[in-house]
Amino acid sequence: MNHFLSIEDLTREDLSGLLDDADEFVEVLHRPIPKVPALRGKTVATMFFEPSTRTKMSFEKAAKALSADTMSFSPGTSSLSKGESLKDTVLTVKAMGTDAMVVRHKATGAPWRIAEWIEQPVLNAGDGAHQHPTQALLDSLTIRQHFGTLDGLEIAIVGDIRHSRVARSDVQAFTLLGANVTMVAPRTLLPVHTEGFDAAVSEDLDDVLETFDVVYVLRVQTERGGGSVFPSLAEYTDRYGITKKRFARLKPEAIVMHPGPMNRGVEIEGAVADDPRALILDQVFNGVAVRMAVLFRLLGGENE
Amino acid sequence: MSDLILKGGSVLTADGITVADVRVSDGLIAEIGAGLDGDDVVECDGAWVGPGLVDIHTHLREPGQEWKEDIETGSRAAAVGGYTAIVAMPNTEPAIDAGHLARFVKERGAEVGLVDVYPAGAVTKGRAGAELAHLDELWAVGVRVFSDDGDVVEDAGLLRRAMDYLAARGGVISQHAVDVGLSRGGSMHEGSVSSRLGMHAIPSAADDVILARDLRLVEMTGARYHVQHLSTASGVELIAAAKEKGLPVTAEVTPHHLAFDHHAVEGTDPVYKMMPPLRSTEDRDALRRGLADGVIDVVGTDHAPHAAHEKEVPWEHAPNGVLGLEWAAAVANTFVGLDQEAFYDRLSIAPARIGQIVGHGVALAEGQVANIAVFDPSVEWTPESTVSKSENGPYFGLSLRGRIVATLFGGSITARHGEAVR
């Protein structure tokens, strides 16, 4: 593995192997001193061309837990605002000396372009509405921890699938690990062409609600301006929100997940988010472990 | 001037296709016959000899964007591709919306002297879509093709006025038929690939709704109408139906829409980003059939140079457009496989007719100005470089069949075996 760009590049064995490694890093993170010297002397640059708090912090924590040094780039304060091109920015950071670049960009395929310009491993931390592969790893790990396997599980992904890189990576990862996925959303939030997705499709959440082991709730991108894709947020909540009432109808062992940041009261009711069967904070914790697994896979080899 | 002999090619003459030698002397086709000899002989055995190619849709970027291309480098690329006349789109800076600007482009083209450059004029002032350009002045300096290319003429009322004006004179509207609302924010074809990539996309209907609307305006005004870069199977059907009705419409397809479909975008390499976008495999195949059976009249290159640094960015940030002049003939031959008559029709005769370009695009005859393209349809080759100022060609490394052996402009060789002569 030279880069970590897309779930599509992985086999089931690759994916399971990364989750196995992540299990070990979960154990490391539970130690009194949650740190190993695996990547001492290595530098990881986090290049977030699109604002992000949790993914960036999670990668930085993962790198530090492996004893790597980190440097970070944020577009607001950088020479990007002076008109420097992406390529020059990347080559500049490379010239400072970095062993890997973690890239978040709102343009589709940006991490692939960067991987053409530098030899160091590139980790995709989210590009456009295309891929967010470490999110899919942490989601898979969370489900596997809870159920022991994804094989045969019924998983619903509910919400703005059309504009979601999380959904695209999750569908691929969950199905690769043997789960059955249903994408649930109003038509305006479904991909226009769903035939390329290995998933069932439903526009009626109430019709299919009782069948799921996992309900994965996507964030409604309120900043997108609800009005342009559906008439009102209230209508969305009414038809697709995971309310207490809907939560009560789920299988008793079913879990609820959300990639964050949440809009409480819109796509998920506060009481559901705070229920023990909502594993949202486990997802956040697991994020550090899976990112350690990926960084270790890409950079750890030479130390062995 | 010494005599030049095109030896033993299959010559497209006014009397049909015949294997013959062509003697070019003093800029003219002096003789078509057998056993001719001269000082300079171009071996044309197995090759086609016909009128120089004519591109109805080129972007030369001069004035205003000379870092991408200029009239000289664009003319050179045209010559290498077999062209002797090109129509330069007016989306320069400033836009070619008045007589003196069109005259500049034409005169600069003549000064370079590698092809005849015919400026197209803008339909609206500054291509802003608000009021008519100086159609009168443009007409007076010889402009016959009018286009806001790069943008659609969105206001149907304004387009109707331009059509009324041009119908009376015989000019042609060349429309970039893409609906603004349906294409807003989109940067590729809306289909299975865009859904998988999560990219904002442009449905085929974006092109079709404008084309359907415009065809109704053609019916209303009687104006000549040329649709640029047809990209959809449904668009081919609309054109076929309009021609069935006898409307004065013509259609163009680009080499890239013949060669590729939206699967080329899977790697998000911005060289494949253009407007309209590469569409489905079915669309691509319908375009190939449309060109073969003549529903689509011409190949127009939409040669659109962009500097390396402009394309070396993530997909959504890249400008639209690809190079085309040097490879259009080979691409049409490789992916459509026209016979000699149809080849010169779609790449020379029909575009000259649409653009009302005199002295180009006519079957060879003695006494004519020697504007000639020699094309060997069987040679296999792989493009590796370009003479354009930019490098955004999508055919590098792709195996093509057929190559321009020589281009003669006004009796002088401007390119030979893929090399520009000057």
Interface residues (C-beta under 8 A of the other chain):
Chain A: S85 L86 K87 H105 K106 A107 T108 G109 A110 W112 R113 G128 A129 H130 R162 H163 S164 R165 R168 P191 V192 H193 T194 E195 G196 F197
Chain B: E190 G191 S192 V193 S194 S195 R196 L197 G198 M199 A201 P203 G267 T268 H309 E312 V313 P314 W315 E316 H317
